[in-house]
Amino acid sequence: MKLEEIRQEIDQVDDALVALLERRMNLVGQVVAIKKSTGKAVADPKREERIFAKVASKIENTNYQEPILATFTDILKHSRAFQEKKIR
């Protein structure tokens, strides 16, 4: 496969990731509404532990474990920041 073909595939994956991340943030918005009405805290360390464990268990190529878990760390960090901003 040529470099340009690989990059085109990467672009397709990026498009799918954007759509999925937007879908995830829509759901986070629903979580905000529930947390706001119930007074629940934004941070849920036990939930985050479960997310990381589940993600780690799904990674087939262990060479990718560190960057994938780092990506999820960022996703959760930005999700919390979004929630904090919306709950105020």
Secondary structure, 3 states (H helix, E strand, C coil): CCHHHHHHHHHHHHHHHHHHHHHHHHHHHHHHHHHHHHCCCCCCHHHHHHHHHHHHHHCCCHHHHHHHHHHHHHHHHHHHHHHHHHHC
